Amino acid sequence: MADIYISLGSNINRQYHIEQGLNALTDAFGLLTLSSLFESEAVGFAGKAFYNMVVAVKTELSLAEVATILRTIEFSYGRSQDAKKFSPRTLDLDLLLYGDVITDTPAQIPRDEITKNAFVLWPLAELAGQLTHPTMAKSYNELWQQYDKNQQKLKKVPLVWANENRER
């Protein structure tokens, strides 16, 4: 059984897509453990603010199966097959961690954005603060404490999601 961490983001009808993403993840994986929900500026392009959060789940599925499920969910909510990296998103699901695995296929694990983006690192530190980044040998709490918080602005916002199959 692997502990996995997934980043969710949206800046198009963001409340709706975050809720739908959480529903789809519940359908795929069962019980979710949720970080806080954050509002952050778009990074890498001029666009509307994003909602972002991280979800933790336990799964028996392989890394390849998880990656396929996440892409399928994204596509079912309007993500284009040829979406540019820095562009608006209905729903963006990125697998951040899959147990202690380090790999580049079928996805980059641990995800490079963990240490580069506050909207990934802060919520991950909330859920997995004591875990150690597998290549940096520092906990996610340490990485968050050392992060330049002037680099990207984000704030916590209320999460509205009516689902009983979650932990806070």
N, C-alpha and C positions, 0 to 999 in steps of 0.2 A: 504494500500500500504506500503510495507516494503522497506527500504533502505538496500541493501546488499552489502557486500564487498567480493571480490573473489581474491585470490592470484593465479597468473599464474607463472609457472616455467617450464624450459626445459633445458636439457644439452645434448640432442641428436638432431642434426640438428636443433639447437635452434631457429634460425631466422624463419625457415619454420614453426616450431611448435607453436611459439608465434603468428605468423600471423594467422595460422589456428585456434588456440584457440580463438583469438579475433574475427575471422569471425564466428565461431560456437557460441560464446557468443552473438554476435550481432543477429544471427538468432534466438536464444532462448529468448533473453531479450530486444532487440531493442537498444536504445541509450546507449552507454557506456561512462563513464567518466574515463579517464586513468591517472594513475600516470606516472612518468618517468619510463624508462626501466633501470634496473640495471644489471651489471655483478657481480657475486659473486662466491667465491670459494665454492666447494662442502662442505657440512657440514655433519659430521658423517661417511664419507667414502672418500677414495681416488678416485677422478674422475674428469672429465672435468668440467670447470667452467659453471655455470648456467646463464641464463637470467631469471630475475624475475621482476614482476610488480604487481600492484593491480588495479582492475577494480571495479568501483561502478556502480550499476544499481538500478532501482526501479522495484519492481515486485508485482503482485497480487498473485503469486504462493505461495503455502505453503512451509515451510521449507523442508518437505519430498520431495516435487516435485522438488525443487531446487537441493537438494542433489542427486536425481536420475539423473537429467539432467547433472550435472557436472560429475558424474561417467560415464554416457553414452558417453559424449564427450571424456573423457580420454580413454575409451576403443576403441572408433572409431579411435583414433590416436596411437594405438599400446600399450597402457598400459596393462600389464598383470594383470589378476584377482588376482594373488598371489604375486604381486610385494612387495619386502621388503621395509620397511620404509626408510632406508638409502641406496639408489641405484640410478643408472642413470634413467632419465625419458625422454620420448618423450614429454609428456605433463602432468603436475601436476596442478590440479585445486582444491584449498582448499577454502571452504566457511569459511570466517573469522568472519563475523558479519551478523546477520539477525535481523535488527531493534535492539530492546533492549532485545532480547531473551537471556536467560541463560539456557542451556540444555546440555545433553550429548548424546541425541538421536534425530534424526538419525545421528547427527554429533555433535562434541563438539563445542559449541558456548558460549562465544567467544573462538576462537581457541587458544590453549595454545602457539603455535608458535609465536603469535603476540609479546609477550614480550621477547621471547628467541632469535629470529633471526632478525638481521638487515635488511635482504632482504625482510622481511615482515613488520617490524615496520616503517622503513623509508618511503616506498611508501604509507603505510596506513596513516602515519602522513601527507603526502602531500595532500591526498584526504580528510581526516577526522580529521585533527589536533585538531579541537576544540571539537570534540566529546569526551565524557568521557567513559573510559573503565568501563563496568558495574560491575565489581567486585573489581577493584583496585582504583576506585574513583579518577583517574587522567586522564587528557586529553592525547590523543595520542601524541600531541606535547611535553607535559611534559615527558611522558615515553621515547620519542626519545631523548630529551635533557639529560635525566639521563642515557641513555644507554651507556655502555662501548664500545666506538667506536673502541677500539683496539681488541675487542673480535672477530670480523668478518670484513674482508675487502670487500668493494664493491664500485663500481663506476658507475656513470651514463653513459649510452651509447645511441646513437641515435636510436629512434624507427622508423623503416621503416614499414609502414602499409598504404596501399592505400585504405582507407575506409572513406567515408564522414559521416558515422553514429557514430560520436564520439565527445566528448568534451575533451578539454585539460585544 
